Amino acid sequence: MSDLDWISVGAADLPEGRVKTVSARNIYICLSHFDGQWAAMDNHCPHQGGPLGEGTIERGVDDACWIRCPWHGWDFDPLTGKPPGGHEDSGQKTYPVEVRDGEVFIGLEQEPPHTRTVTDVMAETLVNWGVKRVFGMVGHSNLGLADAIRRRTVDGEMSYVGIRHEGAAAFAASAYGKLTGKPAACLTIAGPGATNLLTGMWDAKVDRAPVLALTGQVQTQVFGPGAFQDIDLKSAFDAVSRFSQPVLSTSNHSELASLAVKTALVERDVAHLIFPDDVQTQSSDAPAGTPNGRISAPVVKPSDEDVASATRMIASAKRPIIIMGHGAWDAKDEIIAFAEALGAPVVTTFKGKGLIPDSHPNAAGVLGRSGTPIASWFMNECDLQIVLGASFSNHTGINRGKPTIQVDFERMQLGKFHPVTLPIWGEIGAFCAAVAPGVSRPDDADDQIAELAKRWRMWRDEKHGGLAEEGSRGVHSVAIFEALSRVAPADALITVDVGNNTYSFGRYFETKGQHVMMSGYLGSIGFAPPAAIGAWSATQDFEHLRGRKVISVSGDGGFGQYAMELTTLVKYGMDVTHVLLHNDELGKISKEQRSGEWPVWETSLTNPSFAAFARLCGAHGAKVTNGTDVEAALVEALAVDGPALVEVMTDAELV
């Protein structure tokens, strides 16, 4: 037996007459101890894969020992692995066992070289295309694919986050795509694992975030008739994905993976690959795909005619304003420089909050329901709106009756909801570069920047006045977000949920350069906590994001949707601070019921102490009941190098 690898599987402390599961390398083994003997066999019953190490040792009529499978009662001789009657085709592989100095060693044949598989080819292709991160849950119908991903993580080419619910993986990947413009992947099993992704995939789709969905599937030979967890995944994902294809044995595997990533990148959409269980482990010697020669630089320059028309409109305006949407992130520096030269206030949609720091002289805050009176005033008084990377959906609050220049790289967004004065197709940065040399602030233009400073003073006085309303029912939202405005790092990455907390954040939090992410067009409650997982992962994967603090803002309704993901933060040591507004209510819905003259019904919540829950999970947890204590609690939590939660007891009426 000198050619065997002897591998320790732990102390020889298994009682007589017992069995247990142990692992050596990646092999799971049923270890047994009986009649002073030790034995080891393959852990998987040949019937349906039952775990023999969870079974029992039974005595036969002749006092012989048998290991009984816990699933269906099949028996095997511990020493030979053979069943009663000695049927050769249903026996188990056995392994030599030695006990040395109180430690059990199992002898394994030397490990053969790994046989490259279909999923190895595809995982290598994803790496070549720049996919750095996978969020997911390993399960019975994705084990071959999971092992291919594991091999990439062992080699340092990918990183993996195991989540508690597939919906969290989807939101994490969506936030990762929104922040970086690069796709992360979600790994799930067939059936319910895959369908749990759908809400987060819709969030990515409507907010134009690139994402890859990698779903396991039942074996190809049982497609259709209704096998366990067999559903039509292609149909399930057709509406939410731009690309959805099964991976078959006859597929061009590297090409499928390449097309999936390319679609996610170019279309900024969801791409979906379906992996039948049996195909995942089929051998393949095909080369991995690469992006070489497959993708171009995404620069679309506006036409000379449109630039000339825009220049004339801007030059004749006395009170122009710039409205920035989320689509303007990549060109924010060029836009701010353009606004400074023009002397124009810059307002943002809520999705664009943070594009310009509120401390900047040209910043006028957020438009719409989650916005400030400053932004609304300047929009109402303007004589030209320059709308960059924003839609005119009902939540943006953009005036449809004003002269408007709209610039977007996506042609379908131009004049999508109604006609605009001048729609311009092009990249926003290219537009700014083209018009900037030809425009300047007219001599007779109004001094809007001086007006802007005055309006900010008025708004801040109004906010501070609201603090006097705080009473015994809880902390005023102004106190929370005034404090967070002071102490949040200027480069923090902030994920925001849905509800009263969202409106208060948009209205009261003053940005200093932070990057804000939210479930924009879908407006899905529960987004912020798992999105923080995606944002933190991006800080590990991209050098320009490294070291940036991640802050999650949510209410008790949203946090409760994915509360157990706090254990995911603890498991991976994620540096995330949760700010949780606790009012025992779906406060936004209560307000809508009252404003619509409905009775307030079924919006109350029964909650634990979330601070205590955080501590039980292994995170920092603090509870605040007074507005004057918020800042100190936030400072303490932000100083924690790891997961932390600040639970603030709030008044649902003070938002």
Secondary structure as GFF3:
##gff-version 3
##sequence-region A 1 655
A	DSSP	beta_strand	4	11	.	.	.	ID=ss1
A	DSSP	beta_strand	18	24	.	.	.	ID=ss2
A	DSSP	beta_strand	27	34	.	.	.	ID=ss3
A	DSSP	beta_strand	37	42	.	.	.	ID=ss4
A	DSSP	three_ten_helix	52	54	.	.	.	ID=ss5
A	DSSP	beta_strand	56	59	.	.	.	ID=ss6
A	DSSP	beta_strand	65	68	.	.	.	ID=ss7
A	DSSP	beta_strand	75	76	.	.	.	ID=ss8
A	DSSP	three_ten_helix	88	90	.	.	.	ID=ss9
A	DSSP	beta_strand	94	95	.	.	.	ID=ss10
A	DSSP	beta_strand	97	100	.	.	.	ID=ss11
A	DSSP	beta_strand	103	109	.	.	.	ID=ss12
A	DSSP	alpha_helix	118	128	.	.	.	ID=ss13
A	DSSP	beta_strand	133	136	.	.	.	ID=ss14
A	DSSP	alpha_helix	143	154	.	.	.	ID=ss15
A	DSSP	beta_strand	159	162	.	.	.	ID=ss16
A	DSSP	alpha_helix	166	180	.	.	.	ID=ss17
A	DSSP	beta_strand	184	188	.	.	.	ID=ss18
A	DSSP	alpha_helix	192	195	.	.	.	ID=ss19
A	DSSP	alpha_helix	198	206	.	.	.	ID=ss20
A	DSSP	beta_strand	211	217	.	.	.	ID=ss21
A	DSSP	three_ten_helix	220	222	.	.	.	ID=ss22
A	DSSP	alpha_helix	233	238	.	.	.	ID=ss23
A	DSSP	beta_strand	243	246	.	.	.	ID=ss24
A	DSSP	alpha_helix	253	267	.	.	.	ID=ss25
A	DSSP	beta_strand	270	276	.	.	.	ID=ss26
A	DSSP	alpha_helix	277	280	.	.	.	ID=ss27
A	DSSP	alpha_helix	304	315	.	.	.	ID=ss28
A	DSSP	beta_strand	320	324	.	.	.	ID=ss29
A	DSSP	three_ten_helix	326	331	.	.	.	ID=ss30
A	DSSP	alpha_helix	332	342	.	.	.	ID=ss31
A	DSSP	beta_strand	346	348	.	.	.	ID=ss32
A	DSSP	three_ten_helix	350	352	.	.	.	ID=ss33
A	DSSP	beta_strand	363	366	.	.	.	ID=ss34
A	DSSP	alpha_helix	373	381	.	.	.	ID=ss35
A	DSSP	beta_strand	384	388	.	.	.	ID=ss36
A	DSSP	beta_strand	404	408	.	.	.	ID=ss37
A	DSSP	three_ten_helix	411	413	.	.	.	ID=ss38
A	DSSP	beta_strand	422	425	.	.	.	ID=ss39
A	DSSP	alpha_helix	428	435	.	.	.	ID=ss40
A	DSSP	three_ten_helix	436	438	.	.	.	ID=ss41
A	DSSP	alpha_helix	448	466	.	.	.	ID=ss42
A	DSSP	three_ten_helix	467	469	.	.	.	ID=ss43
A	DSSP	alpha_helix	477	487	.	.	.	ID=ss44
A	DSSP	beta_strand	493	496	.	.	.	ID=ss45
A	DSSP	alpha_helix	500	508	.	.	.	ID=ss46
A	DSSP	beta_strand	515	518	.	.	.	ID=ss47
A	DSSP	alpha_helix	528	541	.	.	.	ID=ss48
A	DSSP	three_ten_helix	543	545	.	.	.	ID=ss49
A	DSSP	beta_strand	550	555	.	.	.	ID=ss50
A	DSSP	alpha_helix	556	561	.	.	.	ID=ss51
A	DSSP	alpha_helix	565	572	.	.	.	ID=ss52
A	DSSP	beta_strand	576	582	.	.	.	ID=ss53
A	DSSP	alpha_helix	587	595	.	.	.	ID=ss54
A	DSSP	alpha_helix	610	617	.	.	.	ID=ss55
A	DSSP	beta_strand	620	624	.	.	.	ID=ss56
A	DSSP	three_ten_helix	627	629	.	.	.	ID=ss57
A	DSSP	alpha_helix	630	638	.	.	.	ID=ss58
A	DSSP	beta_strand	644	649	.	.	.	ID=ss59
###
